[in-house]
Amino acid sequence: MHHLSTFAPAARASLRCAAPAFAALLAGCWDAPPPPVAPSLETVLAAPGTGLQGQIAYASGRNGSFDIFVLDVATRRTRRLTRDRTRSNYPAWSPDGTRIAFMSARNGNPEIYMMSATGDAVTRITNDPAADFEPAWSPDGTKLAITSTRAGNFDIHVIDANGSGPATNLTNHTASEAGAAWSPDGRKIAFSSDRDNPSNEIYVTNADGTGGVTRLTTLGAHSPAWSPDGSKIAFTTDVNGGPDYEIFVMNADGTGSPTNLSNNPANDELPAWSSDGSSIAFTSRRDGNYELYVMNADGTGGATRLTRSQAVADLSASWKP
């Protein structure tokens, strides 16, 4: 993470306090590709009787550098969308399911790119000396909320999805802020920040930048993910003090007590809701490596392993709408 030395102390503190997979996502954007790993499993047979459906875009280090893959949940078949010697990460499906926004350092700097759902027609969206990553679509498909260091530290910016026009610094704070998630009605953006604590917490603000910022958690949390109906926010926390991390869910307005969904002595991180709200995909080290798993949105019935790549990591799940 040698490039991180140029960033604000708050940004570096946030990375130190983040869960391992989350910290790896942020820091790994600037690192050289990891060493080659075992040959990839481009196709894996489905576990029988799961009844799961849909497609999940994710980042995987299975081929020696991080690339974007798409997994068919029912059959467990994967297809590789990017083939680049530098890291590609943070895939995000467009609301209409036709495009995927993602981060790539293929031109020497972490920028936001766009491609079709089949990996074709790659277009560069941002072009800035700062680092841009973690794209999140507005529900109407016209905007992207991104994490950027344009102001000298990690902030949430909003840009046009086609790359035109200036970026708006939504959070504009000296703290380290990342992981934007747009509410389904398009009015709010949730994100994580260390502005009040040494560790991250979940905050929410109006998507147009008005009305200030509201803190939703007090237990140390990051990686918010809004449920499709807008009533819940899933997130990662080390509420038990670590070293294990769990997936919790709370009311979107912060009322009531959060519920532990994963409840496993492993690192369960980076939740992503299915489009119908019935399931949550996440990254876990339950079987040694960071792989993708899925569980019921109410936490019942245990978890089903989705990938078996034995890769450096399978991360950043994004479920197709």
C-alpha positions in Angstrom: 0.0 0.0 0.0 2.9 2.4 -0.7 0.7 4.9 -2.5 -1.4 5.3 0.6 1.3 7.3 2.3 0.2 10.3 0.3 -3.3 10.3 1.7 -4.7 12.0 4.8 -4.1 10.3 8.2 -7.8 9.7 8.6 -7.9 7.7 5.4 -5.1 5.5 6.5 -6.7 5.1 9.9 -9.9 4.0 8.3 -8.1 1.3 6.3 -6.4 0.0 9.5 -9.7 -0.3 11.2 -11.6 -1.9 8.4 -12.3 -5.6 8.0 -9.7 -7.6 6.1 -11.6 -8.0 2.8 -12.8 -4.4 2.9 -9.3 -3.1 3.5 -8.0 -5.3 0.8 -10.5 -3.9 -1.6 -9.5 -0.3 -0.9 -5.8 -0.8 -0.6 -5.5 -3.4 -3.4 -6.5 -0.9 -6.1 -2.9 0.5 -6.1 -0.9 -2.6 -5.4 0.8 -4.6 -8.2 -1.2 -7.8 -9.2 -0.8 -10.7 -6.8 1.4 -13.6 -7.8 -0.2 -16.3 -10.0 -2.4 -18.8 -8.3 -3.7 -22.2 -9.1 -5.5 -22.5 -12.5 -9.0 -21.1 -12.4 -12.2 -23.0 -12.3 -14.0 -21.4 -15.2 -16.9 -23.8 -14.8 -18.1 -25.3 -11.5 -21.0 -27.7 -11.2 -24.0 -26.6 -9.3 -24.8 -27.8 -5.8 -28.1 -29.7 -6.2 -31.4 -28.5 -4.8 -30.4 -24.9 -3.9 -33.2 -23.3 -5.9 -31.2 -20.1 -6.3 -31.5 -18.0 -9.4 -29.9 -14.9 -10.9 -26.4 -13.6 -11.9 -23.7 -12.1 -9.7 -20.8 -10.0 -11.0 -17.8 -10.2 -8.8 -14.0 -9.6 -8.8 -11.6 -12.6 -8.5 -7.9 -13.1 -8.3 -8.1 -16.6 -9.7 -6.1 -15.8 -12.8 -3.2 -14.0 -11.2 -4.6 -10.5 -11.4 -8.1 -9.4 -10.3 -10.7 -9.5 -13.1 -14.4 -9.2 -13.3 -16.5 -12.4 -13.6 -20.2 -13.2 -13.8 -21.6 -16.2 -12.0 -24.9 -17.9 -12.9 -26.2 -18.7 -9.5 -28.3 -21.7 -10.5 -25.6 -23.5 -12.5 -22.5 -22.1 -10.8 -21.1 -21.5 -14.3 -18.8 -18.4 -14.5 -17.7 -16.3 -17.4 -14.7 -13.9 -17.4 -15.5 -10.4 -18.6 -12.2 -8.6 -18.3 -8.7 -9.7 -19.2 -6.2 -7.2 -18.0 -2.8 -7.4 -16.3 -3.8 -4.8 -13.7 -6.6 -5.0 -11.2 -10.3 -4.7 -12.1 -12.7 -4.5 -9.2 -15.9 -3.2 -7.8 -18.4 -4.4 -10.5 -21.8 -2.7 -10.3 -24.8 -3.7 -12.5 -26.8 -0.9 -14.1 -30.4 -0.8 -13.0 -31.5 -2.1 -16.4 -29.0 -5.0 -16.3 -27.4 -4.1 -19.6 -24.1 -2.6 -18.3 -21.5 -3.1 -15.6 -19.5 -0.2 -14.1 -16.2 -1.2 -12.5 -12.8 0.1 -11.4 -9.7 -0.6 -13.4 -6.1 0.6 -13.3 -5.4 -0.5 -16.9 -4.2 3.0 -17.9 -2.0 3.4 -14.8 -4.5 5.0 -12.4 -7.6 3.6 -10.7 -10.5 4.9 -12.8 -14.2 4.1 -13.5 -15.0 2.2 -16.6 -18.2 0.8 -18.2 -18.8 -2.3 -20.2 -21.7 -4.3 -21.6 -23.1 -7.2 -19.6 -21.1 -9.5 -21.9 -17.8 -7.6 -21.3 -17.8 -5.8 -24.6 -17.8 -2.1 -25.5 -15.5 -0.9 -22.6 -15.7 2.8 -22.1 -13.6 4.9 -19.7 -15.9 7.1 -17.6 -13.5 9.0 -15.3 -10.1 10.6 -16.2 -8.6 12.2 -13.1 -5.1 12.1 -11.4 -6.9 11.0 -8.2 -8.1 7.4 -7.5 -11.7 6.7 -8.4 -13.3 3.4 -7.4 -16.4 1.7 -5.9 -19.1 2.9 -8.4 -22.8 2.7 -7.2 -25.6 3.4 -9.6 -28.5 5.7 -9.0 -31.8 3.9 -9.4 -32.6 5.8 -12.6 -29.3 4.9 -14.2 -28.2 8.5 -14.8 -25.6 8.9 -12.0 -22.8 7.0 -10.2 -21.7 7.6 -6.7 -18.0 6.8 -6.4 -15.3 6.8 -3.8 -12.6 9.3 -4.9 -9.4 11.0 -3.5 -9.9 14.1 -5.7 -10.2 16.3 -2.6 -7.0 14.7 -1.0 -8.8 12.1 1.1 -11.5 9.5 0.6 -14.8 11.2 -0.2 -18.1 10.2 -1.9 -18.5 12.0 -5.2 -21.4 11.8 -7.6 -20.8 11.9 -11.4 -22.9 11.5 -14.5 -23.0 7.8 -15.6 -21.8 8.8 -19.1 -18.8 10.7 -17.7 -20.0 14.1 -18.8 -20.1 17.1 -16.5 -18.1 17.7 -13.2 -18.0 15.5 -10.2 -19.9 16.7 -7.0 -18.2 16.0 -3.7 -21.1 14.8 -1.6 -19.5 14.3 1.7 -16.6 16.8 1.6 -15.1 15.8 4.9 -11.6 15.4 6.3 -12.5 11.9 7.4 -12.2 8.7 5.3 -15.5 7.9 3.6 -16.3 5.1 1.2 -18.7 2.4 0.1 -21.7 4.5 -1.2 -25.0 2.7 -1.6 -28.0 4.4 -3.2 -31.5 4.0 -1.7 -34.0 2.4 -4.0 -36.0 5.6 -4.2 -32.9 7.6 -5.2 -33.2 10.1 -2.4 -30.5 8.9 0.0 -27.0 7.6 -0.1 -25.5 5.5 2.7 -21.8 5.3 3.2 -19.2 4.4 5.8 -17.0 7.0 7.6 -14.6 7.3 10.5 -15.6 11.0 11.1 -16.8 10.3 14.7 -14.8 7.2 15.6 -11.4 5.5 15.0 -13.5 2.8 13.3 -16.0 3.1 10.6 -19.7 3.7 11.1 -22.7 3.8 8.6 -24.1 7.2 7.8 -26.7 8.5 5.4 -27.2 11.7 3.5 -29.5 13.1 0.9 -28.4 12.3 -2.6 -28.5 15.9 -3.6 -26.1 16.9 -0.8 -28.7 18.8 1.2 -29.8 18.2 4.8 -26.6 17.2 6.4 -25.5 13.7 7.5 -27.1 11.2 9.9 -25.2 8.5 11.7 -27.0 5.1 11.8 -24.7 2.8 13.7 -22.6 2.9 16.8 -21.0 -0.6 16.8 -18.3 -0.2 14.1 -19.6 -0.9 10.6 -18.9 -0.5 6.9 -20.1 -1.7 3.4 -23.8 -0.7 3.6 -26.2 -2.4 1.2 -29.8 -1.2 0.8 -32.5 -3.8 0.5 -34.5 -3.6 -2.7 -37.6 -2.4 -0.9 -35.7 0.3 0.9 -36.6 -0.8 4.4 -33.3 -2.4 5.5 -29.6 -1.8 5.2 -27.2 -4.8 5.5 -23.6 -4.1 6.6 -20.3 -5.6 7.9 -19.4 -5.2 11.5 -16.9 -6.5 14.0 -19.3 -5.9 16.9 -17.7 -8.7 18.9 -14.3 -7.0 18.8 -12.9 -9.2 16.0 -11.1 -11.0 14.7 -14.3 -12.3 13.0 -16.6 -10.0 11.1 -20.3 -10.6 10.6 -23.2 -9.5 8.3 -25.8 -7.5 10.2 -29.0 -5.9 9.0 -30.8 -2.9 10.5 -33.8 -0.7 9.7 -32.9 1.8 7.1 -33.7 4.7 9.4 -31.4 3.3 12.1 -34.2 2.6 14.6 -34.3 -0.6 16.6 -31.4 -3.1 17.2 -29.4 -4.5 14.3 -29.7 -8.3 13.7 -26.7 -10.6 13.2 -27.5 -12.6 10.0 -24.3 -14.6 9.4 -23.3 -15.4 13.0 -20.2 -17.5 12.1 -16.7 -17.4 13.5 -15.2 -16.4 10.2 -14.9 -13.2 8.2 -18.3 -12.6 6.6 -18.2 -9.3 4.7 -19.4 -7.2 1.8 -23.2 -8.0 1.6 -25.1 -7.7 -1.7 -28.9 -8.2 -1.9 -30.6 -10.2 -4.6 -33.0 -8.2 -6.8 -36.1 -9.8 -5.1 -34.7 -9.1 -1.6 -34.9 -12.8 -0.6 -31.1 -13.5 -0.5 -27.8 -11.8 0.4 -24.5 -12.7 -1.2 -21.3 -12.1 0.7 -17.6 -12.9 0.9 -16.4 -15.3 3.6 -13.4 -17.2 4.8 -15.4 -20.1 6.2 -13.5 -22.6 4.1 -10.1 -20.9 4.2 -10.1 -18.6 1.2 -12.3 -15.6 0.5 -15.1 -17.1 -1.5 -18.7 -16.0 -2.3 -21.6 -17.4 -0.3 -25.3 -16.7 -0.2 -27.8 -16.8 2.6 -31.5 -16.1 3.2 -32.1 -12.4 3.9 -33.5 -13.3 7.3 -30.4 -15.3 8.2 -32.2 -18.6 8.5 -31.1 -21.9 6.9 -27.3 -21.3 6.9 -25.2 -20.3 4.0 -24.5 -21.8 0.6 -21.0 -21.6 -1.0 -21.2 -20.2 -4.5 -17.6 -20.2 -5.7 -14.8 -22.7 -5.3 -11.9 -21.0 -7.1 -9.2 -21.4 -4.5 -8.3 -17.8 -5.6 -6.5 -15.1 -3.7 -10.1 -13.8 -3.2 -13.6 -13.7 -4.7 -15.0 -10.3 -3.7 -17.3 -7.4 -4.5 -20.5 -9.3 -5.3 -23.1 -7.3 -7.3 -26.4 -9.1 -8.1 -28.0 -8.4 -11.5 -31.3 -6.5 -11.1 
